[in-house]
Amino acid sequence: MGTNAEVTDHILLAYRVTLPTLGLEPVLSIERSNTMVRISWPSAYSNFLLQSTATLTPPAWTVLASNLSTFSTVATNSARFFRLASP
């Protein structure tokens, strides 16, 4: 049997886990043009789901777009909250 340090090294090598590195969170850009609102995000996150809810207490998220990086909708006077969700 080896020394304590050698045993520890073997255990670490046998059970090494590599966690994925997380990059920066995607940022939503929102632009208004006349009666339309355009929401966009980086194309690297096009597999994320754009979701919307009218209230945050409690939120009822609805998927608006998937496999895209832009979404357009008619501007209204009602409050709406948006987020990108990981698939």
PDB file of N, CA, C and O in Angstrom:
ATOM      1  N   MET A   1       0.842  -1.170   0.000  1.00  0.00           N
ATOM      2  CA  MET A   1       0.000   0.000   0.000  1.00  0.00           C
ATOM      3  C   MET A   1       0.887   1.232   0.000  1.00  0.00           C
ATOM      4  O   MET A   1       1.906   1.266   0.690  1.00  0.00           O
ATOM      5  N   GLY A   2       0.504   2.252  -0.775  1.00  0.00           N
ATOM      6  CA  GLY A   2       1.312   3.452  -0.895  1.00  0.00           C
ATOM      7  C   GLY A   2       1.080   4.409   0.254  1.00  0.00           C
ATOM      8  O   GLY A   2       0.325   4.134   1.187  1.00  0.00           O
ATOM      9  N   THR A   3       1.750   5.533   0.155  1.00  0.00           N
ATOM     10  CA  THR A   3       1.582   6.563   1.190  1.00  0.00           C
ATOM     11  C   THR A   3       0.210   7.200   1.046  1.00  0.00           C
ATOM     12  O   THR A   3      -0.476   7.001   0.044  1.00  0.00           O
ATOM     13  N   ASN A   4      -0.175   7.953   2.035  1.00  0.00           N
ATOM     14  CA  ASN A   4      -1.473   8.612   2.030  1.00  0.00           C
ATOM     15  C   ASN A   4      -1.609   9.537   0.816  1.00  0.00           C
ATOM     16  O   ASN A   4      -2.674   9.590   0.201  1.00  0.00           O
ATOM     17  N   ALA A   5      -0.543  10.263   0.465  1.00  0.00           N
ATOM     18  CA  ALA A   5      -0.589  11.175  -0.684  1.00  0.00           C
ATOM     19  C   ALA A   5      -0.795  10.400  -1.982  1.00  0.00           C
ATOM     20  O   ALA A   5      -1.544  10.849  -2.851  1.00  0.00           O
ATOM     21  N   GLU A   6      -0.134   9.226  -2.133  1.00  0.00           N
ATOM     22  CA  GLU A   6      -0.298   8.417  -3.339  1.00  0.00           C
ATOM     23  C   GLU A   6      -1.717   7.874  -3.446  1.00  0.00           C
ATOM     24  O   GLU A   6      -2.301   7.880  -4.530  1.00  0.00           O
ATOM     25  N   VAL A   7      -2.272   7.411  -2.345  1.00  0.00           N
ATOM     26  CA  VAL A   7      -3.646   6.902  -2.344  1.00  0.00           C
ATOM     27  C   VAL A   7      -4.608   8.028  -2.722  1.00  0.00           C
ATOM     28  O   VAL A   7      -5.520   7.820  -3.523  1.00  0.00           O
ATOM     29  N   THR A   8      -4.412   9.205  -2.157  1.00  0.00           N
ATOM     30  CA  THR A   8      -5.262  10.350  -2.468  1.00  0.00           C
ATOM     31  C   THR A   8      -5.178  10.693  -3.947  1.00  0.00           C
ATOM     32  O   THR A   8      -6.207  10.948  -4.573  1.00  0.00           O
ATOM     33  N   ASP A   9      -3.979  10.707  -4.523  1.00  0.00           N
ATOM     34  CA  ASP A   9      -3.814  10.992  -5.951  1.00  0.00           C
ATOM     35  C   ASP A   9      -4.584   9.992  -6.801  1.00  0.00           C
ATOM     36  O   ASP A   9      -5.230  10.384  -7.772  1.00  0.00           O
ATOM     37  N   HIS A  10      -4.530   8.711  -6.457  1.00  0.00           N
ATOM     38  CA  HIS A  10      -5.233   7.693  -7.236  1.00  0.00           C
ATOM     39  C   HIS A  10      -6.749   7.856  -7.124  1.00  0.00           C
ATOM     40  O   HIS A  10      -7.474   7.664  -8.101  1.00  0.00           O
ATOM     41  N   ILE A  11      -7.211   8.204  -5.953  1.00  0.00           N
ATOM     42  CA  ILE A  11      -8.649   8.414  -5.784  1.00  0.00           C
ATOM     43  C   ILE A  11      -9.095   9.610  -6.611  1.00  0.00           C
ATOM     44  O   ILE A  11     -10.129   9.550  -7.276  1.00  0.00           O
ATOM     45  N   LEU A  12      -8.333  10.693  -6.577  1.00  0.00           N
ATOM     46  CA  LEU A  12      -8.700  11.872  -7.352  1.00  0.00           C
ATOM     47  C   LEU A  12      -8.722  11.581  -8.843  1.00  0.00           C
ATOM     48  O   LEU A  12      -9.600  12.072  -9.553  1.00  0.00           O
ATOM     49  N   LEU A  13      -7.776  10.794  -9.329  1.00  0.00           N
ATOM     50  CA  LEU A  13      -7.738  10.462 -10.750  1.00  0.00           C
ATOM     51  C   LEU A  13      -8.892   9.544 -11.138  1.00  0.00           C
ATOM     52  O   LEU A  13      -9.440   9.664 -12.234  1.00  0.00           O
ATOM     53  N   ALA A  14      -9.262   8.634 -10.249  1.00  0.00           N
ATOM     54  CA  ALA A  14     -10.322   7.689 -10.554  1.00  0.00           C
ATOM     55  C   ALA A  14     -11.697   8.352 -10.588  1.00  0.00           C
ATOM     56  O   ALA A  14     -12.586   7.889 -11.303  1.00  0.00           O
ATOM     57  N   TYR A  15     -11.883   9.431  -9.822  1.00  0.00           N
ATOM     58  CA  TYR A  15     -13.194  10.049  -9.704  1.00  0.00           C
ATOM     59  C   TYR A  15     -13.220  11.509 -10.135  1.00  0.00           C
ATOM     60  O   TYR A  15     -14.036  12.289  -9.644  1.00  0.00           O
ATOM     61  N   ARG A  16     -12.356  11.870 -11.022  1.00  0.00           N
ATOM     62  CA  ARG A  16     -12.304  13.264 -11.470  1.00  0.00           C
ATOM     63  C   ARG A  16     -13.576  13.600 -12.252  1.00  0.00           C
ATOM     64  O   ARG A  16     -13.994  12.858 -13.141  1.00  0.00           O
ATOM     65  N   VAL A  17     -14.162  14.703 -11.908  1.00  0.00           N
ATOM     66  CA  VAL A  17     -15.371  15.167 -12.583  1.00  0.00           C
ATOM     67  C   VAL A  17     -15.067  16.528 -13.181  1.00  0.00           C
ATOM     68  O   VAL A  17     -14.536  17.410 -12.506  1.00  0.00           O
ATOM     69  N   THR A  18     -15.403  16.691 -14.435  1.00  0.00           N
ATOM     70  CA  THR A  18     -15.221  17.978 -15.086  1.00  0.00           C
ATOM     71  C   THR A  18     -16.588  18.617 -15.270  1.00  0.00           C
ATOM     72  O   THR A  18     -17.448  18.072 -15.962  1.00  0.00           O
ATOM     73  N   LEU A  19     -16.784  19.762 -14.654  1.00  0.00           N
ATOM     74  CA  LEU A  19     -18.044  20.471 -14.780  1.00  0.00           C
ATOM     75  C   LEU A  19     -17.974  21.428 -15.960  1.00  0.00           C
ATOM     76  O   LEU A  19     -16.923  22.011 -16.228  1.00  0.00           O
ATOM     77  N   PRO A  20     -19.080  21.592 -16.659  1.00  0.00           N
ATOM     78  CA  PRO A  20     -19.059  22.540 -17.778  1.00  0.00           C
ATOM     79  C   PRO A  20     -18.852  23.952 -17.263  1.00  0.00           C
ATOM     80  O   PRO A  20     -19.342  24.317 -16.194  1.00  0.00           O
ATOM     81  N   THR A  21     -18.123  24.737 -18.033  1.00  0.00           N
ATOM     82  CA  THR A  21     -17.928  26.127 -17.644  1.00  0.00           C
ATOM     83  C   THR A  21     -19.088  26.944 -18.183  1.00  0.00           C
ATOM     84  O   THR A  21     -19.514  26.760 -19.324  1.00  0.00           O
ATOM     85  N   LEU A  22     -19.584  27.825 -17.374  1.00  0.00           N
ATOM     86  CA  LEU A  22     -20.698  28.663 -17.785  1.00  0.00           C
ATOM     87  C   LEU A  22     -20.156  29.982 -18.299  1.00  0.00           C
ATOM     88  O   LEU A  22     -19.319  30.620 -17.661  1.00  0.00           O
ATOM     89  N   GLY A  23     -20.641  30.375 -19.452  1.00  0.00           N
ATOM     90  CA  GLY A  23     -20.238  31.650 -20.010  1.00  0.00           C
ATOM     91  C   GLY A  23     -21.108  32.755 -19.450  1.00  0.00           C
ATOM     92  O   GLY A  23     -21.798  32.567 -18.448  1.00  0.00           O
ATOM     93  N   LEU A  24     -21.074  33.869 -20.077  1.00  0.00           N
ATOM     94  CA  LEU A  24     -21.921  34.978 -19.660  1.00  0.00           C
ATOM     95  C   LEU A  24     -23.371  34.660 -19.975  1.00  0.00           C
ATOM     96  O   LEU A  24     -23.669  33.946 -20.933  1.00  0.00           O
ATOM     97  N   GLU A  25     -24.248  35.184 -19.179  1.00  0.00           N
ATOM     98  CA  GLU A  25     -25.672  35.001 -19.432  1.00  0.00           C
ATOM     99  C   GLU A  25     -26.051  35.810 -20.679  1.00  0.00           C
ATOM    100  O   GLU A  25     -25.518  36.899 -20.894  1.00  0.00           O
ATOM    101  N   PRO A  26     -26.959  35.292 -21.492  1.00  0.00           N
ATOM    102  CA  PRO A  26     -27.368  36.051 -22.680  1.00  0.00           C
ATOM    103  C   PRO A  26     -28.143  37.310 -22.283  1.00  0.00           C
ATOM    104  O   PRO A  26     -28.860  37.323 -21.282  1.00  0.00           O
ATOM    105  N   VAL A  27     -27.986  38.342 -23.068  1.00  0.00           N
ATOM    106  CA  VAL A  27     -28.651  39.614 -22.813  1.00  0.00           C
ATOM    107  C   VAL A  27     -29.733  39.816 -23.863  1.00  0.00           C
ATOM    108  O   VAL A  27     -29.489  39.648 -25.058  1.00  0.00           O
ATOM    109  N   LEU A  28     -30.926  40.177 -23.413  1.00  0.00           N
ATOM    110  CA  LEU A  28     -32.011  40.507 -24.333  1.00  0.00           C
ATOM    111  C   LEU A  28     -31.907  41.967 -24.743  1.00  0.00           C
ATOM    112  O   LEU A  28     -31.672  42.840 -23.907  1.00  0.00           O
ATOM    113  N   SER A  29     -32.082  42.227 -26.029  1.00  0.00           N
ATOM    114  CA  SER A  29     -32.177  43.603 -26.526  1.00  0.00           C
ATOM    115  C   SER A  29     -33.610  43.825 -26.964  1.00  0.00           C
ATOM    116  O   SER A  29     -34.194  42.981 -27.643  1.00  0.00           O
ATOM    117  N   ILE A  30     -34.180  44.960 -26.577  1.00  0.00           N
ATOM    118  CA  ILE A  30     -35.566  45.260 -26.929  1.00  0.00           C
ATOM    119  C   ILE A  30     -35.606  46.605 -27.638  1.00  0.00           C
ATOM    120  O   ILE A  30     -35.127  47.610 -27.112  1.00  0.00           O
ATOM    121  N   GLU A  31     -36.187  46.617 -28.846  1.00  0.00           N
ATOM    122  CA  GLU A  31     -36.298  47.828 -29.659  1.00  0.00           C
ATOM    123  C   GLU A  31     -37.748  48.042 -30.042  1.00  0.00           C
ATOM    124  O   GLU A  31     -38.465  47.089 -30.348  1.00  0.00           O
ATOM    125  N   ARG A  32     -38.175  49.280 -30.025  1.00  0.00           N
ATOM    126  CA  ARG A  32     -39.529  49.595 -30.475  1.00  0.00           C
ATOM    127  C   ARG A  32     -39.444  50.374 -31.772  1.00  0.00           C
ATOM    128  O   ARG A  32     -38.633  51.291 -31.906  1.00  0.00           O
ATOM    129  N   SER A  33     -40.277  50.010 -32.714  1.00  0.00           N
ATOM    130  CA  SER A  33     -40.363  50.713 -33.985  1.00  0.00           C
ATOM    131  C   SER A  33     -41.845  50.851 -34.338  1.00  0.00           C
ATOM    132  O   SER A  33     -42.503  49.879 -34.707  1.00  0.00           O
ATOM    133  N   ASN A  34     -42.346  52.062 -34.219  1.00  0.00           N
ATOM    134  CA  ASN A  34     -43.772  52.336 -34.433  1.00  0.00           C
ATOM    135  C   ASN A  34     -44.631  51.459 -33.526  1.00  0.00           C
ATOM    136  O   ASN A  34     -44.596  51.619 -32.306  1.00  0.00           O
ATOM    137  N   THR A  35     -45.395  50.543 -34.095  1.00  0.00           N
ATOM    138  CA  THR A  35     -46.298  49.713 -33.289  1.00  0.00           C
ATOM    139  C   THR A  35     -45.715  48.340 -32.974  1.00  0.00           C
ATOM    140  O   THR A  35     -46.401  47.500 -32.392  1.00  0.00           O
ATOM    141  N   MET A  36     -44.466  48.099 -33.349  1.00  0.00           N
ATOM    142  CA  MET A  36     -43.857  46.778 -33.150  1.00  0.00           C
ATOM    143  C   MET A  36     -42.726  46.842 -32.126  1.00  0.00           C
ATOM    144  O   MET A  36     -42.051  47.861 -31.980  1.00  0.00           O
ATOM    145  N   VAL A  37     -42.542  45.740 -31.429  1.00  0.00           N
ATOM    146  CA  VAL A  37     -41.426  45.579 -30.501  1.00  0.00           C
ATOM    147  C   VAL A  37     -40.623  44.376 -30.976  1.00  0.00           C
ATOM    148  O   VAL A  37     -41.178  43.304 -31.220  1.00  0.00           O
ATOM    149  N   ARG A  38     -39.321  44.561 -31.103  1.00  0.00           N
ATOM    150  CA  ARG A  38     -38.427  43.478 -31.538  1.00  0.00           C
ATOM    151  C   ARG A  38     -37.511  43.113 -30.383  1.00  0.00           C
ATOM    152  O   ARG A  38     -36.821  43.966 -29.825  1.00  0.00           O
ATOM    153  N   ILE A  39     -37.513  41.825 -30.030  1.00  0.00           N
ATOM    154  CA  ILE A  39     -36.656  41.313 -28.964  1.00  0.00           C
ATOM    155  C   ILE A  39     -35.622  40.419 -29.624  1.00  0.00           C
ATOM    156  O   ILE A  39     -35.963  39.552 -30.429  1.00  0.00           O
ATOM    157  N   SER A  40     -34.366  40.631 -29.284  1.00  0.00           N
ATOM    158  CA  SER A  40     -33.307  39.804 -29.886  1.00  0.00           C
ATOM    159  C   SER A  40     -32.289  39.427 -28.822  1.00  0.00           C
ATOM    160  O   SER A  40     -32.210  40.052 -27.764  1.00  0.00           O
ATOM    161  N   TRP A  41     -31.516  38.396 -29.121  1.00  0.00           N
ATOM    162  CA  TRP A  41     -30.467  37.903 -28.229  1.00  0.00           C
ATOM    163  C   TRP A  41     -29.401  37.256 -29.088  1.00  0.00           C
ATOM    164  O   TRP A  41     -29.659  36.964 -30.256  1.00  0.00           O
ATOM    165  N   PRO A  42     -28.202  37.019 -28.550  1.00  0.00           N
ATOM    166  CA  PRO A  42     -27.103  36.471 -29.350  1.00  0.00           C
ATOM    167  C   PRO A  42     -27.471  35.130 -29.998  1.00  0.00           C
ATOM    168  O   PRO A  42     -28.108  34.283 -29.371  1.00  0.00           O
ATOM    169  N   SER A  43     -27.070  34.952 -31.237  1.00  0.00           N
ATOM    170  CA  SER A  43     -27.414  33.723 -31.974  1.00  0.00           C
ATOM    171  C   SER A  43     -26.812  32.474 -31.331  1.00  0.00           C
ATOM    172  O   SER A  43     -27.300  31.370 -31.576  1.00  0.00           O
ATOM    173  N   ALA A  44     -25.769  32.619 -30.518  1.00  0.00           N
ATOM    174  CA  ALA A  44     -25.199  31.462 -29.812  1.00  0.00           C
ATOM    175  C   ALA A  44     -26.215  30.847 -28.852  1.00  0.00           C
ATOM    176  O   ALA A  44     -26.064  29.696 -28.443  1.00  0.00           O
ATOM    177  N   TYR A  45     -27.251  31.608 -28.490  1.00  0.00           N
ATOM    178  CA  TYR A  45     -28.292  31.130 -27.578  1.00  0.00           C
ATOM    179  C   TYR A  45     -29.603  30.869 -28.315  1.00  0.00           C
ATOM    180  O   TYR A  45     -30.668  30.898 -27.700  1.00  0.00           O
ATOM    181  N   SER A  46     -29.544  30.616 -29.618  1.00  0.00           N
ATOM    182  CA  SER A  46     -30.771  30.417 -30.398  1.00  0.00           C
ATOM    183  C   SER A  46     -31.537  29.168 -29.982  1.00  0.00           C
ATOM    184  O   SER A  46     -32.707  29.023 -30.335  1.00  0.00           O
ATOM    185  N   ASN A  47     -30.901  28.258 -29.237  1.00  0.00           N
ATOM    186  CA  ASN A  47     -31.623  27.076 -28.767  1.00  0.00           C
ATOM    187  C   ASN A  47     -32.391  27.356 -27.466  1.00  0.00           C
ATOM    188  O   ASN A  47     -33.124  26.490 -26.990  1.00  0.00           O
ATOM    189  N   PHE A  48     -32.235  28.543 -26.894  1.00  0.00           N
ATOM    190  CA  PHE A  48     -32.970  28.916 -25.690  1.00  0.00           C
ATOM    191  C   PHE A  48     -34.414  29.257 -26.051  1.00  0.00           C
ATOM    192  O   PHE A  48     -34.721  29.525 -27.213  1.00  0.00           O
ATOM    193  N   LEU A  49     -35.288  29.246 -25.065  1.00  0.00           N
ATOM    194  CA  LEU A  49     -36.701  29.546 -25.267  1.00  0.00           C
ATOM    195  C   LEU A  49     -36.998  30.957 -24.771  1.00  0.00           C
ATOM    196  O   LEU A  49     -36.696  31.288 -23.625  1.00  0.00           O
ATOM    197  N   LEU A  50     -37.582  31.783 -25.618  1.00  0.00           N
ATOM    198  CA  LEU A  50     -38.040  33.096 -25.171  1.00  0.00           C
ATOM    199  C   LEU A  50     -39.399  32.894 -24.529  1.00  0.00           C
ATOM    200  O   LEU A  50     -40.312  32.338 -25.140  1.00  0.00           O
ATOM    201  N   GLN A  51     -39.526  33.349 -23.293  1.00  0.00           N
ATOM    202  CA  GLN A  51     -40.774  33.192 -22.556  1.00  0.00           C
ATOM    203  C   GLN A  51     -41.276  34.551 -22.098  1.00  0.00           C
ATOM    204  O   GLN A  51     -40.505  35.500 -21.953  1.00  0.00           O
ATOM    205  N   SER A  52     -42.584  34.629 -21.872  1.00  0.00           N
ATOM    206  CA  SER A  52     -43.206  35.881 -21.446  1.00  0.00           C
ATOM    207  C   SER A  52     -44.268  35.590 -20.391  1.00  0.00           C
ATOM    208  O   SER A  52     -44.869  34.516 -20.369  1.00  0.00           O
ATOM    209  N   THR A  53     -44.485  36.582 -19.511  1.00  0.00           N
ATOM    210  CA  THR A  53     -45.565  36.516 -18.531  1.00  0.00           C
ATOM    211  C   THR A  53     -46.073  37.934 -18.288  1.00  0.00           C
ATOM    212  O   THR A  53     -45.326  38.901 -18.442  1.00  0.00           O
ATOM    213  N   ALA A  54     -47.327  38.053 -17.913  1.00  0.00           N
ATOM    214  CA  ALA A  54     -47.909  39.364 -17.640  1.00  0.00           C
ATOM    215  C   ALA A  54     -47.668  39.800 -16.196  1.00  0.00           C
ATOM    216  O   ALA A  54     -47.753  40.988 -15.884  1.00  0.00           O
ATOM    217  N   THR A  55     -47.371  38.859 -15.327  1.00  0.00           N
ATOM    218  CA  THR A  55     -47.159  39.181 -13.917  1.00  0.00           C
ATOM    219  C   THR A  55     -46.053  38.312 -13.341  1.00  0.00           C
ATOM    220  O   THR A  55     -45.793  37.214 -13.833  1.00  0.00           O
ATOM    221  N   LEU A  56     -45.413  38.806 -12.307  1.00  0.00           N
ATOM    222  CA  LEU A  56     -44.370  38.026 -11.638  1.00  0.00           C
ATOM    223  C   LEU A  56     -44.849  37.447 -10.311  1.00  0.00           C
ATOM    224  O   LEU A  56     -44.085  36.799  -9.596  1.00  0.00           O
ATOM    225  N   THR A  57     -46.135  37.688  -9.984  1.00  0.00           N
ATOM    226  CA  THR A  57     -46.663  37.191  -8.708  1.00  0.00           C
ATOM    227  C   THR A  57     -47.985  36.463  -8.879  1.00  0.00           C
ATOM    228  O   THR A  57     -49.014  37.133  -8.798  1.00  0.00           O
ATOM    229  N   PRO A  58     -48.055  35.199  -9.100  1.00  0.00           N
ATOM    230  CA  PRO A  58     -46.957  34.320  -9.515  1.00  0.00           C
ATOM    231  C   PRO A  58     -46.811  34.369 -11.035  1.00  0.00           C
ATOM    232  O   PRO A  58     -47.776  34.656 -11.743  1.00  0.00           O
ATOM    233  N   PRO A  59     -45.620  34.092 -11.532  1.00  0.00           N
ATOM    234  CA  PRO A  59     -45.430  34.102 -12.988  1.00  0.00           C
ATOM    235  C   PRO A  59     -46.069  32.881 -13.648  1.00  0.00           C
ATOM    236  O   PRO A  59     -46.091  31.787 -13.084  1.00  0.00           O
ATOM    237  N   ALA A  60     -46.579  33.096 -14.836  1.00  0.00           N
ATOM    238  CA  ALA A  60     -47.118  32.004 -15.657  1.00  0.00           C
ATOM    239  C   ALA A  60     -46.427  32.112 -17.008  1.00  0.00           C
ATOM    240  O   ALA A  60     -46.985  32.675 -17.950  1.00  0.00           O
ATOM    241  N   TRP A  61     -45.205  31.572 -17.108  1.00  0.00           N
ATOM    242  CA  TRP A  61     -44.371  31.741 -18.296  1.00  0.00           C
ATOM    243  C   TRP A  61     -44.950  30.973 -19.477  1.00  0.00           C
ATOM    244  O   TRP A  61     -45.337  29.811 -19.352  1.00  0.00           O
ATOM    245  N   THR A  62     -45.002  31.646 -20.628  1.00  0.00           N
ATOM    246  CA  THR A  62     -45.461  31.052 -21.876  1.00  0.00           C
ATOM    247  C   THR A  62     -44.335  31.146 -22.887  1.00  0.00           C
ATOM    248  O   THR A  62     -43.675  32.181 -22.985  1.00  0.00           O
ATOM    249  N   VAL A  63     -44.106  30.077 -23.643  1.00  0.00           N
ATOM    250  CA  VAL A  63     -43.063  30.089 -24.667  1.00  0.00           C
ATOM    251  C   VAL A  63     -43.553  30.884 -25.873  1.00  0.00           C
ATOM    252  O   VAL A  63     -44.621  30.614 -26.424  1.00  0.00           O
ATOM    253  N   LEU A  64     -42.750  31.871 -26.270  1.00  0.00           N
ATOM    254  CA  LEU A  64     -43.065  32.688 -27.439  1.00  0.00           C
ATOM    255  C   LEU A  64     -42.279  32.257 -28.668  1.00  0.00           C
ATOM    256  O   LEU A  64     -42.786  32.312 -29.789  1.00  0.00           O
ATOM    257  N   ALA A  65     -41.044  31.829 -28.455  1.00  0.00           N
ATOM    258  CA  ALA A  65     -40.185  31.478 -29.590  1.00  0.00           C
ATOM    259  C   ALA A  65     -39.141  30.475 -29.135  1.00  0.00           C
ATOM    260  O   ALA A  65     -38.672  30.504 -27.997  1.00  0.00           O
ATOM    261  N   SER A  66     -38.791  29.588 -30.056  1.00  0.00           N
ATOM    262  CA  SER A  66     -37.690  28.651 -29.814  1.00  0.00           C
ATOM    263  C   SER A  66     -36.913  28.487 -31.106  1.00  0.00           C
ATOM    264  O   SER A  66     -37.462  28.666 -32.194  1.00  0.00           O
ATOM    265  N   ASN A  67     -35.639  28.146 -30.991  1.00  0.00           N
ATOM    266  CA  ASN A  67     -34.737  27.970 -32.135  1.00  0.00           C
ATOM    267  C   ASN A  67     -34.643  29.223 -32.998  1.00  0.00           C
ATOM    268  O   ASN A  67     -34.508  29.141 -34.219  1.00  0.00           O
ATOM    269  N   LEU A  68     -34.716  30.367 -32.357  1.00  0.00           N
ATOM    270  CA  LEU A  68     -34.577  31.654 -33.030  1.00  0.00           C
ATOM    271  C   LEU A  68     -33.640  32.530 -32.218  1.00  0.00           C
ATOM    272  O   LEU A  68     -33.180  32.131 -31.148  1.00  0.00           O
ATOM    273  N   SER A  69     -33.357  33.719 -32.723  1.00  0.00           N
ATOM    274  CA  SER A  69     -32.620  34.699 -31.922  1.00  0.00           C
ATOM    275  C   SER A  69     -33.280  36.072 -32.008  1.00  0.00           C
ATOM    276  O   SER A  69     -32.719  37.069 -31.553  1.00  0.00           O
ATOM    277  N   THR A  70     -34.481  36.115 -32.599  1.00  0.00           N
ATOM    278  CA  THR A  70     -35.273  37.351 -32.613  1.00  0.00           C
ATOM    279  C   THR A  70     -36.752  36.995 -32.518  1.00  0.00           C
ATOM    280  O   THR A  70     -37.175  35.903 -32.897  1.00  0.00           O
ATOM    281  N   PHE A  71     -37.522  37.942 -32.005  1.00  0.00           N
ATOM    282  CA  PHE A  71     -38.976  37.770 -31.922  1.00  0.00           C
ATOM    283  C   PHE A  71     -39.595  39.154 -32.018  1.00  0.00           C
ATOM    284  O   PHE A  71     -39.123  40.094 -31.378  1.00  0.00           O
ATOM    285  N   SER A  72     -40.643  39.284 -32.808  1.00  0.00           N
ATOM    286  CA  SER A  72     -41.341  40.565 -32.946  1.00  0.00           C
ATOM    287  C   SER A  72     -42.789  40.399 -32.515  1.00  0.00           C
ATOM    288  O   SER A  72     -43.409  39.361 -32.744  1.00  0.00           O
ATOM    289  N   THR A  73     -43.315  41.446 -31.886  1.00  0.00           N
ATOM    290  CA  THR A  73     -44.704  41.427 -31.442  1.00  0.00           C
ATOM    291  C   THR A  73     -45.247  42.847 -31.482  1.00  0.00           C
ATOM    292  O   THR A  73     -44.487  43.811 -31.559  1.00  0.00           O
ATOM    293  N   VAL A  74     -46.553  42.965 -31.428  1.00  0.00           N
ATOM    294  CA  VAL A  74     -47.200  44.276 -31.427  1.00  0.00           C
ATOM    295  C   VAL A  74     -47.022  44.904 -30.046  1.00  0.00           C
ATOM    296  O   VAL A  74     -47.206  44.241 -29.025  1.00  0.00           O
ATOM    297  N   ALA A  75     -46.664  46.185 -30.026  1.00  0.00           N
ATOM    298  CA  ALA A  75     -46.518  46.912 -28.765  1.00  0.00           C
ATOM    299  C   ALA A  75     -47.901  47.172 -28.175  1.00  0.00           C
ATOM    300  O   ALA A  75     -48.843  47.527 -28.883  1.00  0.00           O
ATOM    301  N   THR A  76     -47.996  46.986 -26.861  1.00  0.00           N
ATOM    302  CA  THR A  76     -49.259  47.255 -26.161  1.00  0.00           C
ATOM    303  C   THR A  76     -48.963  48.125 -24.945  1.00  0.00           C
ATOM    304  O   THR A  76     -47.801  48.387 -24.635  1.00  0.00           O
ATOM    305  N   ASN A  77     -49.996  48.568 -24.265  1.00  0.00           N
ATOM    306  CA  ASN A  77     -49.826  49.336 -23.030  1.00  0.00           C
ATOM    307  C   ASN A  77     -49.776  48.428 -21.812  1.00  0.00           C
ATOM    308  O   ASN A  77     -49.628  48.914 -20.690  1.00  0.00           O
ATOM    309  N   SER A  78     -49.894  47.132 -22.006  1.00  0.00           N
ATOM    310  CA  SER A  78     -49.868  46.178 -20.896  1.00  0.00           C
ATOM    311  C   SER A  78     -48.429  45.796 -20.567  1.00  0.00           C
ATOM    312  O   SER A  78     -47.584  45.671 -21.453  1.00  0.00           O
ATOM    313  N   ALA A  79     -48.169  45.612 -19.273  1.00  0.00           N
ATOM    314  CA  ALA A  79     -46.830  45.179 -18.843  1.00  0.00           C
ATOM    315  C   ALA A  79     -46.613  43.722 -19.254  1.00  0.00           C
ATOM    316  O   ALA A  79     -47.517  42.894 -19.145  1.00  0.00           O
ATOM    317  N   ARG A  80     -45.411  43.424 -19.724  1.00  0.00           N
ATOM    318  CA  ARG A  80     -45.012  42.054 -20.045  1.00  0.00           C
ATOM    319  C   ARG A  80     -43.572  41.883 -19.621  1.00  0.00           C
ATOM    320  O   ARG A  80     -42.756  42.793 -19.768  1.00  0.00           O
ATOM    321  N   PHE A  81     -43.267  40.724 -19.101  1.00  0.00           N
ATOM    322  CA  PHE A  81     -41.918  40.393 -18.676  1.00  0.00           C
ATOM    323  C   PHE A  81     -41.403  39.283 -19.581  1.00  0.00           C
ATOM    324  O   PHE A  81     -42.150  38.382 -19.962  1.00  0.00           O
ATOM    325  N   PHE A  82     -40.119  39.356 -19.920  1.00  0.00           N
ATOM    326  CA  PHE A  82     -39.520  38.391 -20.828  1.00  0.00           C
ATOM    327  C   PHE A  82     -38.297  37.763 -20.187  1.00  0.00           C
ATOM    328  O   PHE A  82     -37.621  38.375 -19.360  1.00  0.00           O
ATOM    329  N   ARG A  83     -38.025  36.523 -20.588  1.00  0.00           N
ATOM    330  CA  ARG A  83     -36.787  35.851 -20.156  1.00  0.00           C
ATOM    331  C   ARG A  83     -36.420  34.799 -21.193  1.00  0.00           C
ATOM    332  O   ARG A  83     -37.262  34.331 -21.959  1.00  0.00           O
ATOM    333  N   LEU A  84     -35.135  34.440 -21.194  1.00  0.00           N
ATOM    334  CA  LEU A  84     -34.667  33.304 -21.984  1.00  0.00           C
ATOM    335  C   LEU A  84     -34.467  32.137 -21.024  1.00  0.00           C
ATOM    336  O   LEU A  84     -33.853  32.286 -19.967  1.00  0.00           O
ATOM    337  N   ALA A  85     -34.985  30.993 -21.397  1.00  0.00           N
ATOM    338  CA  ALA A  85     -34.859  29.809 -20.556  1.00  0.00           C
ATOM    339  C   ALA A  85     -34.042  28.762 -21.291  1.00  0.00           C
ATOM    340  O   ALA A  85     -34.212  28.548 -22.491  1.00  0.00           O
ATOM    341  N   SER A  86     -33.170  28.129 -20.568  1.00  0.00           N
ATOM    342  CA  SER A  86     -32.354  27.057 -21.133  1.00  0.00           C
ATOM    343  C   SER A  86     -33.243  25.850 -21.428  1.00  0.00           C
ATOM    344  O   SER A  86     -34.081  25.478 -20.607  1.00  0.00           O
ATOM    345  N   PRO A  87     -33.058  25.238 -22.601  1.00  0.00           N
ATOM    346  CA  PRO A  87     -33.924  24.084 -22.940  1.00  0.00           C
ATOM    347  C   PRO A  87     -33.682  22.890 -22.041  1.00  0.00           C
ATOM    348  O   PRO A  87     -34.328  21.855 -22.201  1.00  0.00           O
TER     349      PRO A  87
END
